[in-house]
Amino acid sequence: MTGRLSLAVPAAVSLSLVLWSSPVNAGILSGFSGLESTPGPDLPRLEFLEKWNAENQKKYAEFDNRFKKSKVLQDLLEKSKKNKEKNERMIQDKYCLRGAEWGVGDCSTEGMTDQEREDFISELKKRTGAE
């Protein structure tokens, strides 16, 4: 009995693979884009709401303009720009220090005397704050 079962299982699996290798037809709803794509009914327009919305949009645009021109925002943007430049430089120095210690990359100390190498690495350590 178990011999027949062990032969039947691989045969059933291979038969199912042959039958399922053809593309499946989705049926009656294939190609239907769904209810979400159907436009809803037009809602009535209320004049006072449209006027109120227009006034709010003007007010918000004015607030945005005033905020974009504010001294506080300009100072923060300037600080952010300086911090970005400083942080990029610190990261470059950190990787340069690692390359110098390992003797690889653009900051390799290969070809330097021992004293030049020590001076170069100590200067990089000062710049990165590793010392």
Buried (B, 14 or more C-beta within 10 A) or exposed (E): EEEEEEEEEEEEEEEEEEEEEEEEEEEEEEEEEEEEEEEEEEEEEEEEEEEEEEEEEEEEEEEEEEEEEEEEEEEEEEEEEEEEEEEEEEEBBBBBBBBBBEEEEEBEBEEBEEEEBEEBBEBBBEBBEEE
